[in-house]
Amino acid sequence: MTDEDITLVRESFAQLHRRRNETSELFYARLFEIAPDVRPLFKADLAAQRVNLMEFLAVAMATLRDPKGLTVLLKKLGRNHRGYGVQERHYDQVGAALIWTLRTSLGAGFTPELERAWTSLYGEMANTMIAAGRGA
């Protein structure tokens, strides 16, 4: 990611983080709509999971300029998610729900440049997690 991409992603996340409850509710509603088979992987009460999602994203934003630190975090998360029953195909569904959430939450502010930056970032993150889940 370029420095400009990092700035775009961080600024947009700051807007989402101010509305973190709404953002995380939108994300999980969309995820379960497009991938109902993942719902059983979560507890019935999603309150803690919504907090965890936003906290993880906040940490990821803070480590974007520390690729080694972010990689360590993502590898651990990837191994953990494999243990929870997450399959590789779920990453595409999560990515689709994330981009939809960003587009919905940011409206006209979700420019093509911002979409490209987020899509690139999510792809890199997902690939790292998938590789870790495979044991790589």
C-alpha positions as CSV (number, residue, x, y, z in Angstrom):
1,M,0.0,0.0,0.0
2,T,1.2,3.5,-0.7
3,D,1.4,6.2,1.9
4,E,-1.6,7.9,0.2
5,D,-3.6,4.6,0.5
6,I,-2.8,4.3,4.1
7,T,-3.9,7.9,4.8
8,L,-7.2,7.3,2.8
9,V,-7.9,4.1,4.7
10,R,-7.1,5.5,8.1
11,E,-9.2,8.7,7.5
12,S,-12.2,6.7,6.4
13,F,-11.9,4.3,9.3
14,A,-11.8,7.2,11.7
15,Q,-15.3,8.1,10.4
16,L,-16.5,4.6,10.8
17,H,-15.0,4.2,14.2
18,R,-17.0,7.2,15.5
19,R,-20.1,5.1,14.6
20,R,-18.6,1.8,15.5
21,N,-21.8,0.2,16.8
22,E,-23.7,1.1,13.7
23,T,-20.8,0.1,11.5
24,S,-20.3,-3.3,13.1
25,E,-24.1,-4.0,13.1
26,L,-24.3,-3.2,9.4
27,F,-21.3,-5.5,8.7
28,Y,-22.6,-8.5,10.5
29,A,-26.1,-8.1,9.1
30,R,-24.7,-8.0,5.6
31,L,-22.4,-10.9,6.2
32,F,-25.2,-13.1,7.5
33,E,-27.4,-12.0,4.6
34,I,-24.9,-13.0,1.9
35,A,-23.3,-15.9,3.8
36,P,-25.9,-17.4,6.2
37,D,-23.8,-20.5,6.6
38,V,-21.3,-18.5,8.7
39,R,-23.8,-17.6,11.3
40,P,-23.3,-20.8,13.4
41,L,-19.6,-19.8,13.8
42,F,-20.7,-17.0,16.1
43,K,-22.3,-16.8,19.5
44,A,-25.9,-15.9,19.6
45,D,-25.2,-12.5,21.2
46,L,-22.9,-10.6,18.8
47,A,-22.2,-7.7,21.2
48,A,-18.7,-8.8,22.1
49,Q,-17.9,-9.9,18.5
50,R,-18.9,-6.4,17.2
51,V,-16.5,-4.8,19.7
52,N,-13.8,-7.3,18.8
53,L,-14.2,-6.5,15.1
54,M,-13.8,-2.7,15.6
55,E,-10.9,-3.2,18.0
56,F,-9.1,-5.4,15.6
57,L,-9.6,-2.9,12.8
58,A,-8.3,-0.1,15.0
59,V,-5.2,-2.1,15.8
60,A,-4.8,-2.9,12.1
61,M,-5.0,0.8,11.2
62,A,-2.4,1.6,13.9
63,T,0.0,-0.9,12.4
64,L,-0.4,-0.2,8.7
65,R,3.1,1.5,8.7
66,D,4.5,-1.5,10.6
67,P,4.1,-4.4,8.1
68,K,6.0,-6.9,10.3
69,G,3.8,-6.1,13.3
70,L,0.6,-6.3,11.2
71,T,1.8,-9.6,9.7
72,V,2.3,-11.1,13.2
73,L,-1.2,-10.0,14.2
74,L,-2.8,-11.4,11.0
75,K,-1.0,-14.7,11.2
76,K,-2.2,-15.3,14.8
77,L,-5.7,-14.2,13.8
78,G,-5.6,-16.6,10.8
79,R,-4.6,-19.6,12.9
80,N,-7.3,-18.7,15.5
81,H,-10.0,-18.4,12.8
82,R,-9.1,-21.7,11.3
83,G,-9.7,-23.2,14.7
84,Y,-13.1,-21.6,14.9
85,G,-14.1,-23.3,11.7
86,V,-13.5,-20.5,9.2
87,Q,-13.0,-21.8,5.7
88,E,-11.0,-20.1,3.0
89,R,-14.1,-19.3,1.0
90,H,-15.4,-17.2,3.9
91,Y,-12.7,-14.6,3.4
92,D,-14.3,-13.5,0.1
93,Q,-17.7,-13.2,1.8
94,V,-16.2,-11.2,4.6
95,G,-14.5,-9.0,2.1
96,A,-17.7,-8.4,0.2
97,A,-19.6,-7.6,3.4
98,L,-16.8,-5.2,4.4
99,I,-16.8,-3.3,1.1
100,W,-20.6,-3.1,1.2
101,T,-20.5,-1.7,4.7
102,L,-17.9,0.9,3.8
103,R,-19.9,1.9,0.7
104,T,-23.1,2.1,2.7
105,S,-21.6,3.9,5.7
106,L,-19.5,6.4,3.7
107,G,-21.9,7.1,0.9
108,A,-20.4,9.5,-1.7
109,G,-17.2,9.6,0.4
110,F,-16.5,6.0,-0.7
111,T,-14.6,7.1,-3.8
112,P,-13.1,4.7,-6.4
113,E,-9.7,5.4,-4.9
114,L,-10.9,4.6,-1.4
115,E,-12.5,1.4,-2.6
116,R,-9.3,0.4,-4.4
117,A,-7.3,1.1,-1.2
118,W,-9.6,-0.9,1.0
119,T,-9.9,-3.8,-1.4
120,S,-6.1,-4.0,-1.7
121,L,-5.7,-3.9,2.1
122,Y,-8.3,-6.5,2.7
123,G,-6.9,-8.8,0.0
124,E,-3.4,-8.6,1.6
125,M,-4.9,-9.2,5.1
126,A,-7.0,-12.1,4.0
127,N,-4.1,-13.7,2.1
128,T,-1.9,-13.5,5.1
129,M,-4.6,-15.0,7.4
130,I,-5.4,-17.8,4.9
131,A,-1.7,-18.7,4.6
132,A,-1.4,-18.8,8.4
133,G,-4.6,-21.0,8.6
134,R,-2.9,-23.4,6.2
135,G,0.1,-23.6,8.5
136,A,2.4,-21.5,6.3
